[in-house]
Amino acid sequence: MELYLFRHGIAEEKSEDIQDEARKLTKEGKHKTEKVAKRLVELGLKFDAIITSPLVRAHSTASILMEAGLSKKLEESGYLAPNGSLSGWIENWLVQQKFETDYKLVLVGHEPDLSSWAELLVWGEAKGNIVLKKAGMIGIKLPENAAPLGNSQMFWLTPPKYFL
Amino acid sequence: MELYLFRHGIAEEKSEDIQDEARKLTKEGKHKTEKVAKRLVELGLKFDAIITSPLVRAHSTASILMEAGLSKKLEESGYLAPNGSLSGWIENWLVQQKFETDYKLVLVGHEPDLSSWAELLVWGEAKGNIVLKKAGMIGIKLPENAAPLGNSQMFWLTPPKYFL
């Protein structure tokens, strides 16, 4: 299967007046995420499912991907909230299901988690050396007959500025 | 500095009639590389220098980038030939020079060397888990005050099919 790690768009700044969970996408964040979604549609991409962090800025990002017609299935998962657990998600969710080789799944979440997950999947350890911008995406191919951690292959990493 | 690792475009098949060094880009290979070059221009990218492997298919790829106006300086280096040495290139070339933080250098070469170099720069070891397609590119930011191996950051990896 192919796993796409999508970081939420630009959101409201942190402040004492608003809970982190409730921070919304800004107008610019929405607009840029919509443009990325449109470009993904133009490239002919379709995803079998999108799973999003429950936080507002991630959920809104996932909704923009849905509204663009990129997938018909949207789910929420606490594993994708900040400081979520990749190993937990793999053990409790991923390996419980059977995926076709060409299954395409998007996870919408946060940094530094997503790029750390990418490093764990591809190299088995996270050094914090992948830069994933807001509304940017990583594409990873999971192995068919091996444990995903340390055996996956990265085929795509794009910041919006080089994608739009 | 930013280092861009660019893989040569689609080339003639290997055969007994032609030396590997002399294999040319195919018509499709030229065309796709030209489209990638045009897109890089549209994105506003400019490179301070391009260094290419001396092999024909790499040199022709570099020439296409030059003709598109992406750089004014082209050099050849044996380090970039197949099975070239990253550590040799770093010791004998890279560290002998002073680069501005925003210096942008393209290396045009071959697989599996380029993606292994990227892994060495970013994670310190090569596992063969980056997929770099022909006429695809990797973007890496080298650290300003540390050894580049294991301390560089990857910000871009794009196959032509998701770039054009």
Boltz contact constraints between the chains, C-beta under 6 A:
constraints:
  - contact:
      token1: [A, 43]
      token2: [B, 162]
      max_distance: 6.0
  - contact:
      token1: [A, 122]
      token2: [B, 129]
      max_distance: 6.0
  - contact:
      token1: [A, 123]
      token2: [B, 123]
      max_distance: 6.0
  - contact:
      token1: [A, 123]
      token2: [B, 127]
      max_distance: 6.0
  - contact:
      token1: [A, 127]
      token2: [B, 123]
      max_distance: 6.0
  - contact:
      token1: [A, 129]
      token2: [B, 122]
      max_distance: 6.0
  - contact:
      token1: [A, 129]
      token2: [B, 153]
      max_distance: 6.0
  - contact:
      token1: [A, 130]
      token2: [B, 154]
      max_distance: 6.0
  - contact:
      token1: [A, 131]
      token2: [B, 153]
      max_distance: 6.0
  - contact:
      token1: [A, 131]
      token2: [B, 155]
      max_distance: 6.0
  - contact:
      token1: [A, 153]
      token2: [B, 129]
      max_distance: 6.0
  - contact:
      token1: [A, 153]
      token2: [B, 131]
      max_distance: 6.0
  - contact:
      token1: [A, 154]
      token2: [B, 130]
      max_distance: 6.0
  - contact:
      token1: [A, 155]
      token2: [B, 131]
      max_distance: 6.0
  - contact:
      token1: [A, 156]
      token2: [B, 162]
      max_distance: 6.0
  - contact:
      token1: [A, 157]
      token2: [B, 157]
      max_distance: 6.0
  - contact:
      token1: [A, 158]
      token2: [B, 158]
      max_distance: 6.0
  - contact:
      token1: [A, 162]
      token2: [B, 43]
      max_distance: 6.0
  - contact:
      token1: [A, 162]
      token2: [B, 156]
      max_distance: 6.0
